[in-house]
Amino acid sequence: MKKIIIFGKEFEIIEQNSDKDTIEFENNKIIINSFKIPSNLLLNEFLVDLLYSQLHKTYDEIKRKRIEVFGNLDFKIVNKIDSKRQRVAKLKGNKILIKINAITLPKSALKYIIAHEIAHIFSKRHTRKFWEIVETIYPKYKKGQELFLKYGDILSRSSIY
């Protein structure tokens, strides 16, 4: 039985053959009905969409409550950012690159990552000013940071399922 962690919660993956390609997401199960598309590709596409949606929701919340970033900021979900295996996110131009493995993080850890990367717009290094900006964006960032570190071993894996 395969399992996956999504936003800090464990889900069982059930794969079955079907006459169409669909994914059902209910309770603690992800049911993959595969016809033409392999189940791993269906799952990957589903996870990318889910993570992208959550990142935008969190970013919109930050913009409404804390900070308005000049210009448009977007996200790009990737399998690999650079040669640093432990890197989960990176600001590149007006995009925040996020590894697909970040789907395992609880939502407060994702919010921490977004606040962290937004702070890099204003300060490239992790100075006192940088951390003040992170705290302005996400006052409870230390909770998100702790969860991020707690889930670090999962994030360092090359695959999430």
N, C-alpha and C positions, 0 to 999 in steps of 0.2 A: 504494500500500500504506500503510495507516494503522498507526501505532505509538503506544504509550502506555508511560509509565514508571509502574511500581507498586513501591513500597517500594525505589526506587533501581535497579530492573532494567527493561530494555526488553522489551516484549512486542509481537508483531505481532498485529494485529486482523484476523481473517478473518470476513467476513460472508457468510452463505449463506441462501437460502430453504429452508424446511423445512415439515413438517406439524405441528410444535409449536415452542413458544418455549423455548429452552434456551441455556445458556452452558456451554462446556467450557473449562476452565482447565488447560492442560498444557504442560510444558516452557516454551518462550518464546512460546507462542501462546494467544490467546483466540479461541475459535471461537464466533461468535454465530449460532445457528440461529433465524431469525425467521419467524414465521407470522402472528400477529395483532398482536403488539406490535412497534413499530418498533425496530430494532436499537440505536439510540442510547439509548432508554429502558431496554431490557434491560441494556445496558452500565452505565448510570448506577446502576440498582438493584443490580447486582452489585458495583460499586465501593463504593457506600455500605455494603452489608453487609460487604464485605471490610475496609474501613477501621474500621467500628464494632467488628467482631470483634477486630481488631488493637489498637485503643485499649483495649478492655476487658482483653485479655490482658496488655498492658503495664502497665495500672493495677493489675491483680491482682498482678503481679510486684513492683511498687513497694510495695504494701501489705504483702506478705509479707516483703520484705527490708528496707525502710527506714522506712516511716512509716505510721501509722494516722490517717486523716483522720476527724474526728468527723462523723457524719452520712453520708448517701449522696451520692456524687458520680457524675454520669452524663455522657454525651456526647450532643451533637446535631450531626449532620452537616448543613451548610448550604452554599448556593452563595455567599452574601454575608453578612458579619458586620455591617459598617457602611460608612460612606463612605470609610474608609481601605482602599484597594485592596490594600495590602501586608499587611494584617492577616490572619493565618492562624488564630489562635485567640484566644478571649477567655473569661474566667471570668464567668459571669452567674448569680448565685444559686448553686445547687448543680449547675450544668451547665457543662461546658466546651464552648463552641461551636467547631467545627472546620470549616474550609472543605474541601469535597470535594477540592480540589487537593492537600491534604496527603497524599493517597494516593501521590503521586510521591516523597515523602521516604523515605529509608532508615529502618529501624526505630529506630536510635539517635537520629535527629533527632526522630522522633515521641515518643520517651521524654523527650527534652529539652523538647519543647513541654509535655508533661503535667507534668513537674517544675516548669517555669516557671509554669504556670497554678496548680498547687497552692500554690506559694510565694506567689502573690497572695492566697490565703486569709489568710495571716499578715502580709503586708506589701504594701500597694497600690503603693508606689513601688519603683523599682529601686535600693534602697539597699544598703549593705554587708550588712546583716542579710538582705535579700532573697536575695542571691547565696549567702550562707552556708546558707540554707534550701534553695536549689536544689541546692547541692553535697551537703547531707545526704541529700536525696532521691535524687540521681543523681550519685555521686562523679565519674564521667567525663563530666559534662555538657558540658565544653568541646569534646569530640569531636563530640557531637550538635549543639552550637551551630555548629561549623564546617561540618558537613554541611548544616544548616539554611540557613546563609548561602550555601553553594555552590549549593544548589538554588533559591535565591531567585528567579532569573529565570523558572524554570518555574512557580513558585507565583504570580507576578504576572500570568500570562496569565489571560484570562477563561475559557478552556476548557481542559480537559486532554486532549481527544481530538477 
